[in-house]
Amino acid sequence: MKQQKGRIDILFANAGPEPVIEPLGTITENHFDKIFNVNVKGLLFTVQKALPLFQDGGSIILNAAASASKGLEGFSVYSATKAAIRSFARTWTVDLKQRKIRVNTISPGPIDTPGPRRAVAAETDEQYEQLLTSIVNAVPLGRMGNPDEVAKAVAFLASDDSSYITGIELFVDGGVAQI
C-alpha cells in the first residue's frame, strides 16, 4: 500500500460542522450525534487510517477550538467535542512516541470566516453586527482573527522549527481562552 500511495509526513486533521448554538434544554440526540460523529469520530478514524502511511518523525496537528476551554452558552456539545480532540493529542502523543510522531492541537478562537454568520440565528445584518461587536469585546486583542493567522500557527507546528514540541495546545484566539 505504501508503495502505491506514498507516505504522509504531516497531517492537519481539520474538519467539522459549524457550531450550532443549542442550549442544554433543546439538545437533541440527532444534534449530539451529528457533532460528535464529525468532530470526534471522523477525526479519530482519519488519523487512524493515515497511520500506516505515516512517516516516523512526522507531525499530526489536530484542530480543536478555544471554546473547549471556555463556558459559552449554547455550545456545550460542540465544546465537548473540541475538548475530546485536545484529549486525543495528549494520549496520542504517548501512543506514538516510539515512532517519534509529534501530536499537537491548534485551538482557534473567533476567526473572521463565513462560518460565524451561518452559525448564529441573526435575522438581520444589524443583529449580526451586534453579535460581532459582543464577540470582539470579549477578545483581549479587540478583533477577530483571520484564517492566515491560524494557517501560520499550523505551519509552525508542522515544521522542523517545532521539533521539540509535542502534546501542546496552541491557542490562536487573541487571548480569549486565557482571560
Secondary structure, DSSP 8 states (H G I E B T S, - for coil): -HHHH--EEEEEE----------GGG--HHHHHHHHIIIIIIHHHHHHHHGGGEEEEEEEEEE--GGGGS--TT-HHHHHHHHHHHHHHHHHHHHTGGGT-EEEEEEE-SB-SSHHHHHS---SHHHHHHHHHHHHHHSTTSS-B-HHHHHHHHHHHHSGGGTT--S-EEEESTTGGG-
